[in-house]
Amino acid sequence: MPATFTKSALLLALMMGLGHAQAASPISPVELATKDGIPHPAVIAHRGASFDAPESTAAAYKVARDLGADYLELDLQRSKDGVLFALHDNNLQRTTDVATKFPERKDSPANEFTWKELQTLDAGSWFNTAYPERARPGFVGLKILSLDEIIKIAEGNPQHKPGLYIETKEPKQFPGIEADLKDKLLDKGWLSSVGSKLGKSNTGVGQGKGRVVLQTFETASLKELQKEMPNTPKILLLWVGEGSIEPKSKVTFAESGEPTKAAYYAKQEPKDAAEFEKWVDEAKSLGAIGTGPSAQLTALGDQSYSDLVKPEMNQLTHDKGLLVHVYTVDEPVDFEKVMSAGVDGIFTNRAAELLKFYKRWPSSSVQDLLQDNGY
């Protein structure tokens, strides 16, 4: 056999082998995030800077924005007269003075109130009572925010314009909220590649596809979001329990004998590996670009749930071409734990601490930013 033929054959074999290797290698998480215009790793300010100020209020969102968080996260609801607004709970008792203003309706869902009624409520004073060490007179009288107002806040700092990370909250209560959200985002210029409202000087997330991320626990809502906004990144939130991943144990909290729900959730895990994989596959099939799993926290507590960010779980999700944004992590020991396990972004109430962990040093302290914003 001539030497030249041998070299050619060898070169061809090497090229073919290289091609197969490239085809077999999944796209890296960083490349996945870049493709969708999402920072990696992403700092997702959970209800704003909600450790430092009343959740989902102007104080929390302005501080998160000015710290440099990548996203302002919110739970979307709709008032009785059709206004889209941010509130986590189904009713208003925990975070407002509804029991004083509307005592006979204090247990009613928030969506049974008109926007005018919602605007009479104090959504800040509860924080001063719950967290006296972080209380500020400027929190008294803070209002529930409409989506319009949160968009204005996101656009309000010329040096940093965060994106919006929006959850359809209890979407069964709000038929058509996905279409309403699309209409609002279109109207505000937040679904185009480069929104005229945001401008080219933006130094935050608000350029391109990743300026808005949509999230939900509900597969039915994910389908609607995909239908209404097919080009906007979406996340399927995951947890172990009813409506999501089937648990290995059927024992309820009441039956478990555990002293706290955190201790109970810490022991919950998927029925098996196939059950977890089924939900990752479901997320991808419905158009999601990633999952939002729960985490078990080192100190447990109210935010600690099933550990769905074990390294093998994250690897499986990455191998399927999806990102992992974990909720809700506030302490450096847990930042280190979940990042080492391979997550791509973190929902946090303590945006300042997560930014410091990533060595993205905020230009001002939380206290200075609260003061600068009038709180």
C-alpha positions as CSV (number, residue, x, y, z in Angstrom):
1,M,0.0,0.0,0.0
2,P,1.5,3.4,-1.0
3,A,2.5,5.7,1.9
4,T,0.5,8.6,0.5
5,F,-2.7,6.4,0.6
6,T,-2.0,5.4,4.2
7,K,-1.7,9.0,5.3
8,S,-4.8,10.0,3.5
9,A,-6.8,7.2,5.0
10,L,-5.5,8.0,8.4
11,L,-6.4,11.7,8.0
12,L,-9.9,10.8,6.8
13,A,-10.4,8.5,9.8
14,L,-9.2,11.1,12.2
15,M,-11.6,13.7,10.6
16,M,-14.5,11.3,10.8
17,G,-13.7,10.5,14.4
18,L,-13.5,14.1,15.3
19,G,-16.9,14.8,13.7
20,H,-18.5,12.0,15.7
21,A,-16.9,13.3,18.9
22,Q,-18.2,16.8,18.2
23,A,-21.7,15.5,17.4
24,A,-21.8,13.5,20.6
25,S,-20.7,16.4,22.9
26,P,-23.7,18.3,24.3
27,I,-23.6,22.1,24.2
28,S,-22.1,23.5,27.4
29,P,-24.4,25.3,29.9
30,V,-22.5,28.6,29.3
31,E,-23.2,28.2,25.5
32,L,-26.9,27.4,26.3
33,A,-27.3,30.5,28.4
34,T,-25.5,32.7,25.8
35,K,-27.7,31.4,23.0
36,D,-30.8,32.5,25.0
37,G,-29.3,35.8,26.1
38,I,-29.2,34.8,29.8
39,P,-26.3,35.7,32.1
40,H,-24.3,32.8,33.4
41,P,-24.4,32.3,36.3
42,A,-27.6,34.4,36.7
43,V,-28.5,36.5,39.8
44,I,-32.3,36.3,40.1
45,A,-33.5,38.8,42.8
46,H,-36.4,36.8,44.3
47,R,-39.3,39.3,44.8
48,G,-36.5,41.9,44.6
49,A,-34.0,42.4,47.4
50,S,-36.5,40.8,49.7
51,F,-34.2,40.1,52.6
52,D,-33.5,43.9,52.9
53,A,-36.9,45.4,52.1
54,P,-40.5,44.3,51.9
55,E,-40.9,41.8,49.1
56,S,-42.3,42.8,45.7
57,T,-42.3,46.5,46.6
58,A,-40.6,49.4,45.0
59,A,-37.9,49.4,47.7
60,A,-37.0,45.8,47.1
61,Y,-37.0,46.1,43.3
62,K,-35.0,49.4,43.2
63,V,-32.3,48.1,45.5
64,A,-32.0,44.8,43.5
65,R,-31.7,46.8,40.3
66,D,-29.1,49.2,41.7
67,L,-27.1,46.4,43.2
68,G,-26.7,44.9,39.7
69,A,-29.0,41.9,39.9
70,D,-29.5,40.3,36.5
71,Y,-33.3,39.8,37.0
72,L,-36.1,41.2,39.1
73,E,-38.3,38.2,39.9
74,L,-42.1,38.5,40.5
75,D,-45.2,36.4,40.9
76,L,-47.9,37.7,38.5
77,Q,-51.5,38.0,39.5
78,R,-54.5,39.9,38.1
79,S,-56.9,42.2,39.9
80,K,-60.7,41.9,39.7
81,D,-60.7,44.7,37.1
82,G,-57.8,43.3,35.0
83,V,-54.6,45.0,36.3
84,L,-51.5,42.7,36.3
85,F,-49.6,43.1,39.6
86,A,-47.0,41.3,41.7
87,L,-47.9,39.3,44.8
88,H,-46.7,36.0,46.0
89,D,-49.5,34.7,48.3
90,N,-52.9,33.8,47.3
91,N,-54.4,36.2,49.8
92,L,-53.2,39.5,51.3
93,Q,-53.0,38.8,55.0
94,R,-49.3,38.1,55.4
95,T,-47.9,41.1,53.6
96,T,-50.6,43.8,53.9
97,D,-53.0,45.4,56.4
98,V,-56.1,43.9,54.6
99,A,-57.5,42.6,58.0
100,T,-57.7,46.3,59.1
101,K,-58.9,47.8,55.9
102,F,-61.2,45.0,54.7
103,P,-61.8,42.8,57.8
104,E,-64.8,41.0,56.3
105,R,-62.8,40.1,53.2
106,K,-59.4,39.4,54.8
107,D,-59.4,35.8,53.7
108,S,-60.5,36.5,50.2
109,P,-58.1,35.8,47.3
110,A,-56.2,38.9,46.1
111,N,-57.9,38.7,42.7
112,E,-61.3,39.4,44.2
113,F,-60.1,43.0,44.9
114,T,-60.1,45.8,42.4
115,W,-56.9,47.7,41.7
116,K,-58.2,50.7,43.5
117,E,-58.9,48.6,46.6
118,L,-55.5,47.0,46.4
119,Q,-53.9,50.4,46.3
120,T,-55.4,51.3,49.6
121,L,-53.3,48.6,51.4
122,D,-50.0,49.1,53.2
123,A,-47.6,46.4,51.8
124,G,-44.6,47.6,53.8
125,S,-45.3,47.9,57.5
126,W,-45.5,44.1,58.1
127,F,-41.8,43.9,57.3
128,N,-40.9,46.2,60.1
129,T,-42.9,44.1,62.5
130,A,-41.5,40.8,61.2
131,Y,-37.8,42.0,61.0
132,P,-37.3,44.8,63.5
133,E,-33.5,44.6,63.0
134,R,-34.1,45.6,59.3
135,A,-37.0,48.0,59.9
136,R,-37.1,51.4,58.3
137,P,-39.6,54.2,58.5
138,G,-39.6,54.5,54.7
139,F,-41.2,51.1,54.4
140,V,-44.4,52.2,56.0
141,G,-47.1,52.6,53.5
142,L,-45.4,50.9,50.5
143,K,-47.9,49.8,47.8
144,I,-48.5,46.7,45.9
145,L,-46.9,47.2,42.4
146,S,-48.5,46.8,39.0
147,L,-46.4,45.1,36.3
148,D,-46.3,48.5,34.6
149,E,-44.6,50.0,37.7
150,I,-42.1,47.2,37.9
151,I,-41.2,47.6,34.2
152,K,-40.5,51.3,34.9
153,I,-38.3,50.4,37.8
154,A,-36.3,47.9,35.6
155,E,-35.8,50.7,33.1
156,G,-35.0,53.3,35.6
157,N,-31.2,53.1,36.1
158,P,-29.2,54.2,33.1
159,Q,-26.2,52.2,34.3
160,H,-27.9,48.9,34.8
161,K,-31.2,47.6,33.4
162,P,-32.1,44.2,34.8
163,G,-34.4,41.7,33.0
164,L,-37.7,40.5,34.3
165,Y,-38.2,36.9,35.5
166,I,-42.0,36.4,35.7
167,E,-44.0,33.6,37.3
168,T,-47.6,32.9,36.4
169,K,-48.9,32.4,39.9
170,E,-51.8,30.0,40.4
171,P,-52.6,30.4,36.7
172,K,-55.9,28.4,37.0
173,Q,-57.3,31.4,38.9
174,F,-56.4,33.7,36.0
175,P,-57.6,32.3,32.7
176,G,-55.9,34.0,29.8
177,I,-53.2,35.7,32.0
178,E,-50.5,34.4,29.6
179,A,-52.1,36.3,26.7
180,D,-52.5,39.4,29.0
181,L,-48.8,39.2,29.8
182,K,-47.8,39.0,26.2
183,D,-49.9,42.0,25.3
184,K,-48.4,44.1,28.2
185,L,-44.8,43.1,27.3
186,L,-45.4,43.9,23.6
187,D,-46.9,47.2,24.5
188,K,-43.9,48.1,26.7
189,G,-41.4,47.0,24.0
190,W,-40.1,44.0,26.0
191,L,-40.6,41.2,23.5
192,S,-38.6,42.7,20.6
193,S,-34.8,41.9,20.2
194,V,-33.8,45.4,21.2
195,G,-36.6,47.4,22.8
196,S,-36.8,51.1,22.0
197,K,-37.9,51.6,25.6
198,L,-34.6,50.2,26.9
199,G,-32.1,51.8,24.5
200,K,-28.7,50.7,23.2
201,S,-26.9,52.1,26.3
202,N,-28.1,49.3,28.5
203,T,-25.5,47.5,30.4
204,G,-27.7,44.9,32.0
205,V,-29.7,41.9,30.7
206,G,-32.3,43.9,28.8
207,Q,-30.9,43.3,25.3
208,G,-32.1,40.5,23.1
209,K,-34.0,37.3,23.9
210,G,-33.1,36.9,27.5
211,R,-34.5,40.2,28.8
212,V,-37.7,38.3,29.9
213,V,-37.7,34.8,31.4
214,L,-41.1,33.2,32.0
215,Q,-41.5,30.6,34.8
216,T,-44.3,28.4,36.1
217,F,-45.0,25.2,38.1
218,E,-48.0,24.5,35.9
219,T,-47.5,22.5,32.7
220,A,-50.8,23.9,31.3
221,S,-49.6,27.5,31.8
222,L,-46.2,26.6,30.2
223,K,-48.1,25.4,27.2
224,E,-50.0,28.7,27.0
225,L,-46.8,30.7,27.5
226,Q,-45.2,28.8,24.7
227,K,-48.1,29.4,22.4
228,E,-48.3,33.2,23.2
229,M,-44.5,33.9,23.4
230,P,-42.7,31.1,21.6
231,N,-39.4,33.0,21.4
232,T,-39.2,34.0,25.0
233,P,-37.2,31.8,27.3
234,K,-39.2,29.7,29.8
235,I,-38.5,27.7,32.9
236,L,-40.5,24.8,34.4
237,L,-40.3,25.0,38.2
238,L,-39.9,21.7,39.9
239,W,-40.5,20.4,43.4
240,V,-41.4,17.0,45.0
241,G,-45.1,16.9,45.7
242,E,-48.6,17.2,44.2
243,G,-48.7,18.5,40.7
244,S,-45.0,18.0,40.2
245,I,-42.5,15.2,40.8
246,E,-44.0,12.1,42.5
247,P,-42.3,11.4,45.9
248,K,-40.9,8.1,47.0
249,S,-42.8,8.3,50.2
250,K,-46.6,8.9,50.4
251,V,-46.4,9.9,54.1
252,T,-47.8,13.4,54.6
253,F,-46.3,16.1,56.8
254,A,-49.1,15.5,59.4
255,E,-48.3,11.8,59.4
256,S,-44.5,12.1,59.4
257,G,-43.9,13.2,62.9
258,E,-41.3,15.7,61.7
259,P,-41.1,18.9,63.9
260,T,-41.1,21.3,60.9
261,K,-42.1,21.3,57.2
262,A,-38.4,22.0,56.4
263,A,-37.4,18.8,58.1
264,Y,-40.2,17.0,56.3
265,Y,-39.2,18.3,52.9
266,A,-35.6,17.6,53.5
267,K,-36.4,13.9,53.5
268,Q,-38.6,14.0,50.3
269,E,-37.1,12.7,47.1
270,P,-38.3,11.7,43.7
271,K,-39.9,8.2,43.4
272,D,-36.9,7.2,41.3
273,A,-34.4,8.6,38.7
274,A,-36.9,7.9,35.9
275,E,-39.5,10.1,37.6
276,F,-37.1,13.0,37.8
277,E,-36.0,12.5,34.2
278,K,-39.7,12.4,33.1
279,W,-40.2,16.0,34.4
280,V,-37.0,17.3,32.7
281,D,-38.2,15.7,29.5
282,E,-41.6,17.3,30.0
283,A,-40.0,20.7,30.4
284,K,-38.1,20.4,27.2
285,S,-41.1,19.0,25.2
286,L,-43.2,22.0,26.3
287,G,-40.6,24.5,25.0
288,A,-38.7,25.3,28.3
289,I,-35.0,26.2,28.0
290,G,-34.4,25.1,31.6
291,T,-35.8,23.9,34.9
292,G,-36.2,25.7,38.3
293,P,-35.6,23.0,40.9
294,S,-35.8,23.3,44.7
295,A,-32.8,23.0,47.0
296,Q,-32.2,21.6,50.5
297,L,-30.4,24.2,52.6
298,T,-27.7,23.6,55.1
299,A,-29.6,25.2,57.9
300,L,-33.0,24.0,56.7
301,G,-35.6,26.6,57.4
302,D,-38.8,27.7,55.6
303,Q,-37.1,27.9,52.2
304,S,-35.5,24.5,52.4
305,Y,-37.2,21.8,50.2
306,S,-36.2,18.6,48.4
307,D,-32.7,18.5,47.1
308,L,-33.3,18.5,43.3
309,V,-29.9,19.9,42.4
310,K,-27.7,17.0,43.1
311,P,-24.8,16.8,40.6
312,E,-26.2,13.9,38.7
313,M,-29.5,15.7,38.4
314,N,-27.9,18.8,37.0
315,Q,-25.8,16.7,34.6
316,L,-28.8,14.9,33.3
317,T,-30.6,18.3,32.7
318,H,-27.5,19.7,31.0
319,D,-27.2,16.6,28.8
320,K,-30.7,17.2,27.6
321,G,-29.8,20.8,26.6
322,L,-31.5,22.6,29.5
323,L,-30.3,25.1,32.1
324,V,-30.8,24.8,35.9
325,H,-31.9,27.9,38.0
326,V,-32.3,26.8,41.6
327,Y,-34.6,28.4,44.2
328,T,-34.3,30.0,46.9
329,V,-30.7,30.3,48.2
330,D,-29.4,33.0,50.5
331,E,-26.3,31.8,52.4
332,P,-22.7,31.6,51.1
333,V,-22.4,28.0,52.2
334,D,-25.3,27.1,50.0
335,F,-24.2,29.3,47.1
336,E,-21.0,27.2,47.1
337,K,-22.9,24.0,47.5
338,V,-25.3,24.5,44.6
339,M,-22.7,26.1,42.3
340,S,-20.4,23.1,42.9
341,A,-23.3,20.8,42.0
342,G,-23.5,22.6,38.6
343,V,-26.4,25.0,38.7
344,D,-26.5,27.9,36.2
345,G,-28.3,30.6,38.2
346,I,-29.7,31.2,41.7
347,F,-33.0,32.7,42.9
348,T,-32.0,34.7,46.0
349,N,-33.6,37.1,48.5
350,R,-30.0,38.4,49.2
351,A,-28.9,39.7,45.8
352,A,-26.1,41.7,47.5
353,E,-24.5,38.5,49.0
354,L,-24.8,36.5,45.8
355,L,-23.2,39.2,43.8
356,K,-20.3,39.3,46.3
357,F,-20.0,35.6,46.1
358,Y,-19.6,35.8,42.3
359,K,-17.1,38.7,42.9
360,R,-19.4,41.1,41.1
361,W,-19.0,43.7,43.8
362,P,-22.0,46.1,44.1
363,S,-21.0,49.8,43.8
364,S,-22.9,50.7,46.9
365,S,-24.1,49.0,50.1
366,V,-27.7,48.0,50.6
367,Q,-28.1,50.7,53.3
368,D,-26.8,53.4,51.0
369,L,-29.0,52.3,48.1
370,L,-32.1,52.3,50.4
371,Q,-31.2,55.8,51.5
372,D,-30.5,57.0,47.9
373,N,-33.9,55.7,46.8
374,G,-35.7,57.5,49.6
375,Y,-36.2,54.7,52.1
